[in-house]
Structure formats: C-alpha cells, structure tokens
Amino acid sequence: MMEQYQVKAAKGLQGVIDVPGDKSISHRAIMLSCLANEPVVIKNFLFSKNCLSTIECFRKLGIVISYSKDSGTVWVAGNGLNGLQEPDDILEAGNSGTTIKLMTGILACQDFFSVITGANDIRQQPVPQIIDPLTKMGAKLYCRAKNRKIPIAVLPVSQLRGADFITDVDSAQVKSTILLAGLYALGPTRVTELHRSRDHTERMLESFGVDIAVNGLTVTLYPPEKLIAPAEIFVPGDISSAAYWIVAASIIPNSCITLTNVGINSTRTGVIDVLRQMGARIEMKNQRFFGHEEVADITVSTAPLHSVVIQKEQISQLIDEIPVLVVAALFAEGTTCIDGVYELHVKDPDRLSTVAGELTKLGAKLIVNEDSFIIEGPQQLVYAVCDSRYDHRIAMAMAIAGLASKGTKIHEAECVQNAYPLFFNHLEKLSV
C-alpha cells in the first residue's frame, strides 16, 4: 500500500488521458440497476474503493454482480424494486458517504431489518439531513449520538408516504436519498432546493423509465410500478477528477493536455465556468450524449489567471472542486474570494481548515473565515511535507500545488484510491 508519494515540480504537462468514470454516476448506476428486473451492463465504471463499497453492500442484499476491472465493465442482475433480501451482516460502506446516504433511502422502504455503517471518518459526520425527511415519510431509523451519527439501524416498514420537502442545504446526496425513498412511497415525492444541485439521480431515474418532473428548483417523482432498465450504461469521465488537470495545465507553464469523454452535465460545469472567468484556456470538442449525460473532449493549455469572486449561490455546483480552485487562486493575479463554503467544515476531516493548513505548510497565505476563503495572488510556494488526513481531494489538491511549484511529499496518499485510483499514474504520464 502506498503510504506516501513524492511529487516533483513539473516543467510542463503534455499528453492525452481518459479521466476515470464519474463517481456519482457510478454509484447511481449500480443502485438503480440492482432495483431493475432486467440485466444491465455498466461500462467505464469507476473501480474506486467507494464505488466498490456500494457493490459489496448490494451483494449482501442478494444481488448478483460481477465485474472486470481490465475492461471497466460491471454486469448487474437486478431482482426488481422489491427483490432485495435481508442481509446476514452489517452493511459496510467504508469511506463512502454517498453509499451511506443513498442506500439508507433505499433500505428505509424495505420489509426487513438492516444496519449500515462506515469507516471512522464517516461515523463522525452528522446525518439528520437524511434521517429527518425519511422519518417524515414513515421510515423507522435509529442512530447513535441522539439520532445524529451512524451506524443507522433500519427497521422494517410496509409503506412509505410521499411528501413535500424544502431542503435547507444544497446537497445532491440529500435530494437523491429522498427521491430514492420516493420510489417506494404512496403518492408523489417533491424536493425543493434553495439552489440547484447536481442532477445525476434525476437523469438516471429517467433512463430507467421513472416519471420525473423538474420545475425550477423543484423535482417531483411519481412512484413507478417497476424500473425499466437500459441494456447498457456508459459512465462519463468525472469532471471533478478532470478539474485537477485543468487547473494544473492552466498554472504550469508549457502545458497543453486533452481529457477525453468528460461529463459536462450543466449542474457540474461550475468549475469550468469559474476557471474561464479566471482566464483559463479551455476548449470543448466532440460534444455528444451518453444516455442522458452530455460529454466532451476537453483541451487545456497554460494561461495567465486572474482573481475572481465566487458567490454562495455558485457553490452547490462546484463544492467538490473548492480545494483545487483554492490552489488555482494562489497562482492568479489579484484577490480571489470564495464565499458560502461552510459545508466543508462538516466534512471529516474539516476540509476548509485542512486545505488552509496544508497549503500554509507550502508557504501559502490565506484568510479563512467560517464560511469563506480570501486568497491574494500570485504567491510563491515552497517545498513541504503535507498530510492528506485521508481525504482524497486534499491529497490531489496538494499534489497539484506541488507540481506547479517546488514539489511536495504527501502522507496517506493511498486515499486517492477512494475516488481516482490512477491519479498518480496520470500525474507521471502528463509530467514533462
């Protein structure tokens, strides 16, 4: 197991890579395929630890799933909406918060008992945002710490009730948890957000024949009799993974790279919009659809970046990219302000404080408030040893910072396996 990784300064980035399959879509493709009656083939699946946790949970629920990592293919033989079986043991989600939340929405509707848990980092994160709405729908859920933290024990129920929800946080995971529970509810389920979050669940549900209506910030799901599975699902490349290379190629001189088959879902391209506002040279070619998701090949070359103000209402569409955008801001001319990032505090580790702390080791000067970053650039970074705190996004952001400056050594670098197993391979492939 790789416990640390030495990043050397790059003279430039050159080449073409296929970024890995989208993590969010890979999770959802497995979940809905397991609830369908027909077999489904999933291609370009992301074989990260987090997505493999979802597969193993459904295997414990009686679903036959096989896969080939070499071909990037998964074969799922679903048992239908009501075909899951009571597990013999606790369902283990590892470090995957997506698995915990979305599977709880599905388990909440079953006529058997189950318990789902995760690794220590996940056990420290609060879960009332999914427990409260599911309980309102009639689910019987019990957690530790006064019903705030996992493990989650799920008692059998005979029927859930459709309901209307107005979320107080812009979270695709919370929205998706409610919608998946709505598959089993009596009557429609509606979710209204303050700002639009990523919509992979809605698109995937539509591809399985579910009646979904989107009206502004409100999504309404009408429960189906069954899921009509597509014979094949192709998972687009993950734009959150692509973001690291887009930033790197923008800030490292003598760079020009192409990223193929990247998903450009309009609820995920906030990072592209922000980087273009900063002056990044980003070109999209060969735009097309894989199912309900749009993809493109993205070419990026070195560009002088300038500061930008990122408003709170933009954050829901680029929350995962904030660590690497902070790195971009360190190399941009002027004062960059990023507002509305309080959600990063409730990650474990506290992603807001950890990003600032690790970049400070590299010589960065940042102002971090409860809900914002302020970065004056450009800055000169130095070599230092950084700790990922077992957060893959922090590990990858520190790698890009080191690549663009004097290098860095990253402890607990193996955490990239949770989301981007080939990250360091691609780093070496692109580096000149």
CORQUIKA-V345678 format. One record per run of one state. SS is the DSSP state (alpha for helix, beta for strand, coil for the rest). FROM is the first residue (numbers start at 1). LEN is the number of residues. Records with the same first field share a line. If there is no record, write none. Layout:
SS->FROM-LEN / FROM-LEN
This chain:
coil->1-3 / 8-5 / 19-2 / 22-1 / 35-5 / 44-5 / 61-3 / 69-4 / 78-13 / 93-4 / 108-6 / 118-2 / 124-4 / 137-3 / 148-1 / 156-4 / 162-2 / 167-5 / 183-2 / 187-2 / 193-7 / 208-3 / 216-2 / 223-9 / 235-2 / 238-1 / 252-4 / 264-6 / 278-3 / 291-2 / 302-4 / 307-2 / 311-1 / 318-1 / 331-2 / 340-2 / 347-4 / 362-4 / 370-2 / 378-6 / 388-4 / 404-4 / 412-1 / 419-4 / 432-1
beta->4-4 / 13-6 / 21-1 / 40-4 / 64-5 / 73-5 / 91-2 / 114-4 / 140-4 / 149-7 / 160-2 / 164-3 / 185-2 / 189-4 / 211-5 / 218-5 / 232-3 / 237-1 / 256-8 / 281-10 / 293-9 / 306-1 / 309-2 / 333-7 / 366-4 / 372-6 / 384-4 / 408-4 / 431-1
alpha->23-12 / 49-12 / 97-11 / 120-4 / 128-9 / 144-4 / 172-11 / 200-8 / 239-13 / 270-8 / 312-6 / 319-12 / 342-5 / 351-11 / 392-12 / 413-6 / 423-8
